[in-house]
Amino acid sequence: MKMLIKSFFYRILRIIYQDINKNLSPYSLKELYTYAFRQKILGYNRSVPWPVHFTSQIKCPEKIQRGNKYPGYGSGCYIDGRCGIIFEENVITAPKISIISQNHDIEDFNKYTENKPIRIRKNSWIASGSIILAGVELGEHTIVAAGAIVTKSFPEGNQLIGGNPAKVIKKLDKYRD
C-alpha cells in the first residue's frame, strides 16, 4: 500500500516536471513537492523544467542540457545558460555555486561575447562557492574545490582542481560507478 501511494505521488510529480523520472532516489518526496509548490505555484524559477531551490537563479534554462541531477537544487546558486551549459550524467552541484556562460565585450560593456558552451563531463562535483566562467570544459570525474574560480578548461579528468585561478591540486583515481 505504501509503495502504491508513493507511486501515485511520483506520477503527479511527472506531470509537473516532465523529465523527473530520471534518477529520483537522492531526492525525497517532501523536498520535491516543496520545490514544485515554490516553483509552479509561487513562481520562483517557474520556467525551469526541473526542481530548483527558490533562492537559486537560473537564466535561459532552455539552453542548459542536464544529465540525471538537478543543477540549482542547492540554495543560492546562479546558473547563467545564455551561451549554453552541458551537464553530463552524475554532475553534482553544491549550494552557492556560480556557472556563468556569457561574458561582456571588453571594448563595449553593453555587448556580450559569443562563447562556446560550458561542458561539465560526467561524474563531476562542483563544490560550494565555486565559480565556473564562460567557455570552460571540465573533464570526466573532475572535482572543483570549494571557493575555486575556474577561468580555463581542464579536459583531462580524474582530477581535483582549486584555487584562484583554479589549477590541478591532485590527480584522482578513476571514478567508481
N, C-alpha and C positions, 0 to 999 in steps of 0.2 A: 504494500500500500504506500509506504514512504517513497519508494522508487517511482511509483506512478504519479504521485504529487510532484516530486522533483522534476520528472519528465514533462509534466504539464507546464510548470513554470519556465523551464528551458524553452519550450515551444513558444511561449509568449515572448521571451527574450529574442528568439529568432525572428519574430515579426518586427520587433523594434530595431534590432541590429541584424541585417540580412546575413552577414558572414560570421555570426557569433558561434556557429558550431565548430569553428576551428579551435581546438585545444582549450576547453573550458576549465579543466581541472585546477589550475592555480587560483581561480577567482571564485569567491563564494557567491551564492545566490543573493544574499543580503547586499553585498557590495555592488553587484551588477544592477540590482533593482534601484539602489540609491543613486548610482550613476545615471541610469536610464531616466529616473524622475527628474534629476537636476538638468540633464541634457535635453530631453524631449518635452518636458512639461514647463520647467522654469526657463529654459532657453540657453543655458550655458553650453557653448560648443555644439549647438543644435545641428550644424551642418556636417559634423564629423560622424562618419558611419560606424565608428567603433566606440567602446566605452572610454571616456576621458574624464579625468578629475576636474571638478568645477573651477579649481584655481589654475589649471593649465590653459595655455592659449595655443591653438593650432591654426596656422594660416594656410590656406589653399590645400585642404585635405585631399582634394581630387588629384593633386599631383604627388601624393605620398603613396608609395606602394609598401605594404607591410606584409610580414610573414604571419606567424601564428601568435604573436604577442601584441599588446596594445601600447604603442608609443603615446606618452602623455597620461598614462594611467596613474603615475605618481603625481604628487602635488607640486604645483609651482613650475611646471615645465613650459618652455617656449619652443615651439617647433614651427619653423617657417619653411614651408614647402614650395615657395613660389618658383624656384628653379628645379624642383624635383628632389625627392629623397626616396631611396630604395632601402628598406629594411628587409633583410632576408630572414629565413626561419630562425627562431630561438634567439632573437636580439632583445636583450633586457635593457630597459631604460629606467634609471632611478629618478627620484624626485629632484627638482630644481635644475634640470639639465637645460641647455640651450643648443638647438641644432638650427643653424641659420644658412639657408642655401642660396641666398641672394646678397649681393653687395652693392654699395654705391659706386658710381663712377668717380674716380679721384679728381677729375677735372670739372665735373658738374654734379654736385651733390643731389640735385633734383632728378638725376637719371640713375638707372640701375644697370649693372653689367650683366650680361648673359653668362652663366656658368654651367658646367656640366653638373648633373645631379650628384648629390652626396650619396655614396653607396656604403652601406654597413653590412658586411658579409655575415653569414650565419654563425651562430654560437658565440656572439659577442656580447659584451656587457659595457654599458655606458654608466659609470658611477656618478653619484650625486655631485651636483655643482659643476660638472664638466661642460665645456663649450666646444662644439664642432662647427667649423666655419666652411664657407662655400667651396665646392669642388673637391672636397676630401673623399678619399676612398680608404676604408679600413678593411684589412684582410680578415679571413676566416679566423675565428677564435682570438679576437683582439679585445683586451680589457683596457678601457680608458679609466685611469685612476681618478679618484675624487678631486675636483678642482682643476683638472688638466684643461689646457687650451690647445686644441688641435687645429693647427693652421696649414698643415701639409698632409699628404697621403702616406699611409703605412700599409701597403698592399700585401706584404709578405704573410702576415697572420701568425698565430701561435706566439703572441707577444703581449706584454704589459707595457703600456705607454703612459707617461705622465709628465707633469711639469708645465712651465710656461716659457717658451712654446714647448709643446709635447715632444718627447724623444723616447726611444726604446729604453726601458728600465731593465727589463728582464725577458728572456726567451722562455716560452712555456711549452710544456709537453702537449701533444696532440689532444684535442678535446675528446672526452669520453662520452659517448651517447648514452 
